[in-house]
Amino acid sequence: MEFYIRPINSGDGKGLNDLRRMPGVFENILGIPSERIQQNEDFVVNMDANQHQFVAISKLPNNEEIIVGTAGLSVNGSHRTRHSGSIGIMIHKDYQNQGVGTALIDALVDVADNWLMLVRLELTVFEDNKSAIHLYEKFGFEKEGLKRLAAIRKGKYENEYLMARINVTICPPFDQLSNT
């Protein structure tokens, strides 16, 4: 499968909405089936300088382009936590486990490490989403804790892991940090 990564653009709201409402996707993000296209378009056009969003684009047999994934990085706005950011990702159900997630996370990590020099990236993931956890671990994310009853999914409260990645090229590992 061929695809390419680009920054999200105005007009991508419908493709984003299609992903966010797709069975096989919305259960593992904090979207709901009734989300409106305009909400997604408003998100895209109102992003600020601390938000970085990419989309993965593929072509259908009729040459129509389709958004098959998206991933975003939000840099914390507080002066005391500007060294960190949060990420989120979602991949079209028919394109999962085909390298799209890896390419999108790679794009986010490149921005975080090489352009923003962030020390900490964090995310949450449902504790039973094994393929997502595997993807994050591939990029050096580690489980830091379990958020019990963190979100509602299919009529039940579910747990999420809090995972984080520390860029040790900018900040030394914890065991080398002073406790003063």
Secondary structure, DSSP 8 states (H G I E B T S, - for coil): ---EEEE--TT-HHHHHHHHT-TTTGGGSS--TT--HHHHHHHHHT--TTEEEEEEEEE-TTS-EEEEEEEEEEE--SGGGTTEEEEEEEE-GGGTTTTHHHHHHHHHHHIIIIIS--SEEEEEEETT-HHHHHHHHHTT-EEEEEEEEEEEETTEEEEEEEEEEE-TTTS--GGGS---
